[in-house]
């Protein structure tokens, strides 16, 4: 399937220093805002595939609720060494008062299924 642009949330819903989780076509999408920038990631931790959740960022870090792995806001890279790889980064675009994600949602669904069935 080609890349689709999907409106995830209205911009004001993602407050500075916070992340929110939205489910789009059965796919967890994490949207976070820090220092005025917005980032989007597949909302699944690559360690034990815990769903990431809406939360306040800790020192600008995205934190998994499962084993408290911390991920870099900009890159999604794990910082404690618990997760074997970075969060899966998605293209986030903020315009017209909304935050959009551009992705191949069929590919994301396959990725989530493969990762969570391990």
N, C-alpha and C positions, 0 to 999 in steps of 0.2 A: 504494500500500500504506500502511496506517496506521503510525503510529509504534509501534515495538517497543522493549521494554526487554530488553537482552541483557547477561548477565553476561560481562564481558571477562576479568577476572583477580581472583585473591584479593588483598585489600588489601596484605598483607605483601610481595607480589612487586614492588610499586612503591615502592622505597626513597626516602627524602627526598633531593631533589636529582638524581633520575634520571628518565628517560623510557624506556618500553618500547613496542615495536611488536608488535601482535597482529593477525593476519589473521582476520577474521570474515566468513564467507560470501564470501570472495575480496576483501574490502575491508580495506585497511590502516588500522588505528586506533592512534593514538599516545596513550598515557596517561602523564601526567607529574605528579610531586609536587614542590611547592616551598613552603616555609614552612607545611607542614601541609595545604595545599590541593591538590586534585586537579583536573586539567583534561584534557579529551579533544579531540583534533583528528583530522581526516582525515589519515592519515599520508603525504601527498603534498605536496611543496614546490610552490607555485604558480609557481616560476620556470621550471625545466626539467623539472618533474614527477618529480624524483628521489624515490624512496621514502625517507622519514625512517627512522631506525633507532634501536634501543635504544642509549642512551648516557647519560653523566653530563651534567647541564645545566652550561653554562658561565656562571657568574655569574648563575644563575637564568634563563638564556636557552636556548631550544630552538634547536639548530644543525643546519642541513641539511648532510649530508656532501658534497653536490655542489659548491657554490660558497661554502660556509661562511656563507650568509645566516643571520642571527640573528633569532629571533622572540621577542617579548615573551611571557612565560609566561601572563600574565593574559588578554591579548587576541588573541594570535596575530599581531599586527602586525609587519611586517618592520622591522628596525632599521638595516640597512646600505643599504637602497635597491635591492638587487638584485632581489628579488621584487616583482612588480607589484601584489600584493594580499596580504592576511593569509591565514594558515592558515584552513581551514574548521573553525570551532569546533563541537563537539558537546556535548550535555548529558551531563555525567558525574554520577553519583550514587554515593556511597559509603555502604553500609549492610550490616549483618549480616556484616562481614568480607569483603565483595566490592565490586568497582567495576563499576558498570553503565553502559552508554551507552544513551540513549534517542534513537532516530533512525528515519527512514524509510530502511531499508536498500536498497530498490529505487532510491530517489532518489540515494542515495550511490553505488550501482553505476553509475548513468547518469552521474553527475558525474565519477567516476573515468574511465569510458570516454571521455567527451567531452574531458576535460582531457588525458589521455595520448595521444589520437589526433591531437593538433595537430602 
